[in-house]
Amino acid sequence: MHEYVFVPATEPDDAVIVLLHGSDGRETDLLPFADRLAPTAAKISIRGAVATPGGYAFFHRFPDRGIDEQDLAARVSPLTELIRIALTVHGLRPRPIALGFSNGAIMAAAVLQTQPEVFSGAILVRPLSPFTVAPDQVLNAVPVLILDGAHDERRTRGDGRVLAETLRRAGADVQHEVLPTGHLISDVDERIAGLWMQRATNSTK
């Protein structure tokens, strides 16, 4: 079962950001990053429902670290239902922006590809394609930022590019950057994500 932390907006009608942490993480991990990106925005920071040795994840992997696509697909609807409930409970407008890292970025991409009405945009840091065969959904110019690390030891070169091309074919407005970093979030990620967030939030006001 998912748990979440809610941080209210400090400006009326400001953006809403849904935070999805990485493998072995928890719901507080991305709050400092999100606060620097959008200090006045409301945040719904969610804990993955899968217990791991170091914390939590949003879906299971196979022993070879491959994505269990069946498990991932089955976990999309419970997550999006929680998001809808949280938006209603806290009196927030629908269609938040997703901020996902690693495991959480893969889950955010899965939501985009299966329930595109849920998010108005997404920042995907170190993602992979959730599905071998992408679902047949239209993304209607939803803005997406994909941030890869050129020296990411957990990814194969080109993983982010494949997802970017898949989302573009579905109609998303994708900005894809390969940064001189490893797997962890860096200052360069924050700078680029901050500029993207400013444009995305201004366009929805």
N, C-alpha and C positions, 0 to 999 in steps of 0.2 A: 504494500500500500504506500502511496506517495504521501510525503509530508512537505510542507513548504513554509517559507518565511515571507512575510509581506512587509514591504517598506512603502509607506504612502508617499504620494507626490507632494512636493512643497510649493508647486505652482499650479494654479487651477488649469484643468484641461491639458495637462502635460502628457507626454507619451507614457505608455506602459511597456515594460520590458519583462519578458519571461526568461529566466536564467536556467540553463541546463548544464550541470557540471560534467567533468570528465570521469573516466574510470577510477574507482577507488576514492571517489570524492564524496562531498556532502553539500547540503543546500547553502551553506555559508561561503563556499569557496569563491564564487564569482562576484560576490557583493562589492568588494573593494574595486575591482575592475569596472563594474557597472556604475558605481558611484563616480568614478573618474570620467567615464564616458558621458554620463547623463545625470548629473548630481541632483536635479530637481524632479526626475521622472519617478513614477511608481515602479516598484519591482516586485515580481512574484518569483521567488527563487526556490526551485523544486528539488527535492531529494529523489534520486532514482529508486525504483521499487525492487531492484535486484541487489541483495547483499553480496558483497565481495570481501576478500580478506582484509582490504584496507579501507573499506567504506561501502560505497554503493555505486551502481551503474543503472542505466536505463534499459538494458537488454542483455541477454546472454550471448556469449561467444563460444565457439567450439575450442577444443584444446589447442588447435593450431592458430588460434586468435581470429579465425574467420568469423564473419557475422552470421549468427543464427537468424536468417531472414524470416523464418516462420515465427519465431519468438518475438522478433522486433515488430513485425506487422501486427501481431496480436496485442502488443503493448501500446500502440498508437492511440486507440480509442479511449482506454482508461486515462491516459495522460491528457488528451484533449478535453475530456469531460471534466477533469479536475481544473484545467485552465478556465473553462467556461464557468464553472461553479465559483472559482475564486474571483473572476471578473464581476460576477453578479453580486456576490457577498460584499465585495468592497466598493460596489457602485462605480466600476470602471467601464470605460467604453470598450467595445469589442475590438478584435483584431490587434493584439499587441505585436511588438517586435520581438523576435527570438534572438537570444544571445547564447550560443552553444559552443562548448569546448570539447574537442575530441569525441568521446562517447556521446556526450550531449549534443555535439554538432551533428553527428550522424542521426541521432533521434530527431533533431529539428529538421534535418533534410528529409527524413521519412515523413514527418508531418506535412511538410510542404508538398511532397509528391503524392500523398494520399488524401489529405484534407486541406487543400490549398486555401480554403476560406478562413482558416484559424489565424494565420499570421499575416500582418501587413508588410512584413519585411524580415530579414534574418541576417545576422552576422554569424558565420560558420568558421570557427577557428580550428584548423587541423582536422577537417572532416574526411570521410570516405563516402563513396556511393553506398546508400543503404541497401539497394536492391540490384541484383544482377540484371534484371529486366525492369526498367523504370515503369511505374504505373502510367496509364494513359490519362493524364490530367493536364489542364490548361492553367498556366500560372499568371496570365494577364498582366505582364510587366511588373510583377512584384519585385521590389529591389532586394538583391542578395549580395552580400560581401563574403567572399571566400578567401581566407588567409592561410597560405601554406608556408611551411618552413623548409628552406632549401636543404637544411642539414637535419631534417627530422628523422630520427632513428626508428620511429614507429610507423613510418609511411614509406611507400614505394614512390619514386619520382613519377609524377603525372597523376597521382590519385585525385588531387584537387581539381586538376584540369579536366579530367573525365567527368566529374560531377558538375563542374561549371558548364561544360558543353551540353550535358544532359538537361540541365535546368534551362539553359538558353533555348534549346530546341523546344522545350515546353512553354516558352514565352516569357521567362523571367528576365529581368534586367540585371545581369550579373557583372559585378566587378571582381576579378580574380587577381590576387597578388601573390607572388612567391617571394618571401622575405629571407634575408640572410640570418636565419635563426634555426633553432632546433624545435623540439616538440612543445616546449613550454611557452607561455605567453610572454612576449617581450615588450619593451618600450616602443619598438617600431609598430608592433601590432596595435598598441593602444593609440598611437598617433593616427594611424590610418583609419582605425575603427572610429575614433573620435570625430574625424572629419566626415566620414560616411554617416555617422549618427546625426550630426548636425543637419546634413542635407535631408536625411530621411525624416527626421522629426519636424523640420520646417515645412516639408511638403505635405504633411498630414494635418497641420494646424489650419 
